[in-house]
Every structure is written in C-alpha cells, then in structure tokens.
Amino acid sequence: GTIATLKLSIFTVMGALLFAGYYALNDNFLLASAFIVIATLFPLKRALGMYMPFLEGKKAFKRKVLYGIIGTVGVNTALIATLFATDNSLFIILTLFGAQVIIGGILFMVTLRSLENDTKPDRDFVSYSKHLSVMNVLGKLSLKFDNLLIFHQLDAVQLAIYSFAK
C-alpha cells in the first residue's frame, strides 16, 4: 500500500514540478518554490497517510476517528502558530506540509506498532487500489483548484485563513 502510493505520487510530483518550472520561467519564485515544496513533501504526506485506509480495513473506526482528530488539530495548531509568527507564504506552506508529514508519520508508526497486519494484500486488491487512485486524481485536483486560485490571486495567508475556515 505505502510503496504503491509512493510510486503513484510520481504524477503529482511531475505536475508540481511542471508548475514550478512555469512559475520560475515567469519570475514568480514564490509560487515556483511552493510547488517544489509540494513536489517534495506531497508523496510523503500521501504515503504516511495510508494508516487511515488501513484502520478502516481493520474496522478500527474509533481509532480512525481519533487519529483523524489528532491529525487535524495538530496540523491546524501548527498552521495557526505559524500565522501568528510570520506572514512568509513559503514558510506557511512548509509548515502546512511539514506538519502533515510529521504528524502523519507519527500516527503511521503508532498504527504499525498497535495493529498487526497478519495478511498480505492479494494482487487483485493492489490492482483495484491503483485503479481507484487513478480515478480519484481528477476529483482531488478539482477540490484543490480553488486553493490554487486563491493562492495565485491573493497570498498564502489568505489561503491559510480560507483553508482553516473551510
């Protein structure tokens, strides 16, 4: 699951690097840097977040909800603290993705230690998971398009406020 997720993240990495190159060519180094951060940290964030479907598959719904709350509160706390400390857009983006990676990594490790995964996924499951991942790419992009527009037209502080309010 986690390795397959890392492999499938190559499309996001390539897309983010294309946007980074575009913005760098147009002398917008802030957005270029932001997309480089996304290209670097998104695959880790996504792979480390695989504890959520794992918990769902194990029918550990209570733990899944608890970890979801911990993750949301932790990331939002880091983001709010950063917003009070600075208005540097790149640092805000680094904090957002960094907090997601760190908290996701901790919860991933806790999940691995607390639940035994005594079965190997079969080939059909892995194939089906890949199919679902590819099918969800457009849906995920459309959900994040408003964030890109707000960041591009305003700045990271307004995007952070918007994301928090949403």
C-alpha positions in Angstrom: 0.0 0.0 0.0 2.5 2.6 1.1 5.1 1.8 -1.6 2.4 1.7 -4.3 1.2 5.1 -3.1 4.7 6.5 -3.3 5.0 5.2 -6.9 1.7 6.6 -7.9 2.7 10.0 -6.5 5.0 10.5 -9.4 2.2 12.0 -11.4 1.7 14.7 -8.7 5.4 15.3 -8.4 5.7 15.7 -12.2 2.7 18.1 -12.3 4.0 20.1 -9.4 7.5 20.4 -11.0 5.9 21.5 -14.2 4.1 24.3 -12.4 7.3 25.2 -10.6 9.1 25.4 -13.9 6.3 27.5 -15.4 6.3 30.0 -12.5 10.1 30.1 -12.4 10.2 31.0 -16.1 7.7 33.8 -15.3 9.8 35.1 -12.5 7.4 34.1 -9.8 9.8 32.4 -7.5 7.4 32.2 -4.5 5.0 30.0 -6.4 7.9 28.1 -8.0 9.3 27.4 -4.5 5.8 26.4 -3.2 5.4 23.9 -6.0 8.8 22.5 -5.3 7.8 22.0 -1.6 4.6 20.3 -2.8 6.6 18.0 -5.1 8.9 17.1 -2.3 6.5 16.6 0.6 3.3 15.5 -1.0 4.4 11.9 -1.7 5.5 11.5 1.9 2.3 13.0 3.2 0.2 10.7 1.0 2.2 7.6 1.8 2.3 8.2 5.5 -1.5 8.9 5.5 -2.1 5.2 4.5 -2.8 4.4 8.1 -6.3 5.7 7.6 -7.5 3.2 5.0 -5.6 0.5 6.9 -7.6 1.3 10.1 -10.8 1.4 8.1 -10.0 -2.0 6.6 -9.3 -3.4 10.1 -12.7 -1.9 11.2 -10.9 0.1 13.8 -13.3 3.0 13.3 -12.9 4.5 16.7 -9.1 4.7 16.3 -9.5 6.1 12.8 -11.7 8.9 14.0 -9.4 9.6 17.0 -6.3 9.7 14.7 -8.2 11.9 12.3 -9.0 14.4 15.0 -5.4 14.3 16.3 -4.1 15.0 12.8 -6.5 17.8 12.1 -5.9 19.5 15.4 -2.2 19.1 15.2 -1.9 20.5 11.7 -4.2 23.4 12.4 -2.4 24.2 15.6 0.9 24.3 13.7 -0.6 26.4 11.0 -2.2 28.9 13.4 1.0 29.3 15.4 2.9 29.9 12.1 0.3 32.5 11.0 0.8 34.4 14.3 4.6 34.2 13.9 5.1 35.1 10.2 3.3 36.1 7.0 6.0 34.5 4.9 4.0 32.5 2.4 6.7 29.9 1.7 7.2 29.3 5.4 3.4 28.8 5.9 3.3 26.2 3.1 6.4 24.5 4.5 4.7 24.4 7.9 1.4 23.0 6.5 3.1 20.2 4.6 5.7 19.6 7.2 3.2 19.2 9.9 1.1 16.9 7.8 4.2 14.7 7.1 5.4 14.7 10.8 2.0 14.1 12.3 1.1 11.5 9.6 4.4 9.8 10.2 3.9 9.6 13.9 0.3 8.2 13.5 1.6 5.8 10.8 4.2 4.4 13.1 1.8 4.2 16.1 -0.6 2.3 13.8 2.0 -0.1 12.6 3.0 -0.9 16.2 -0.5 -1.2 17.6 -2.1 -3.4 15.0 -0.7 -6.5 13.4 -1.1 -6.8 9.7 -1.1 -10.6 9.5 -2.2 -10.8 5.9 -0.6 -9.9 2.7 -2.7 -8.0 0.2 -3.5 -10.0 -2.9 -2.8 -8.9 -6.4 -6.5 -8.1 -7.1 -6.6 -5.7 -4.1 -3.4 -3.9 -5.2 -4.7 -3.6 -8.8 -8.0 -2.3 -7.6 -6.3 0.2 -5.3 -4.3 1.5 -8.1 -7.4 1.8 -10.3 -9.2 3.8 -7.6 -6.2 6.0 -7.0 -6.0 7.0 -10.7 -9.8 7.5 -10.8 -9.6 9.9 -7.8 -6.9 12.1 -9.3 -9.2 14.4 -11.2 -11.6 14.6 -8.2 -8.8 15.6 -5.9 -7.5 18.2 -8.4 -10.9 19.8 -8.7 -11.2 20.0 -5.0 -7.8 21.8 -4.7 -8.2 24.1 -7.7 -9.9 26.8 -5.6 -6.9 26.8 -3.3 -4.5 27.3 -6.2 -6.6 30.3 -7.5 -6.8 31.9 -4.0 -3.0 31.5 -3.5 -2.3 32.8 -7.0 -4.6 35.8 -6.8 -4.1 36.7 -3.1 -1.4 35.1 -1.0 -0.7 32.2 1.4 -2.1 34.0 4.5 -5.5 34.3 2.8 -5.3 30.7 1.6 -4.5 29.5 5.1 -7.4 31.5 6.5 -9.7 30.1 3.8 -8.5 26.5 4.4 -9.0 26.9 8.1 -12.5 28.3 7.7 -13.4 25.6 5.2 
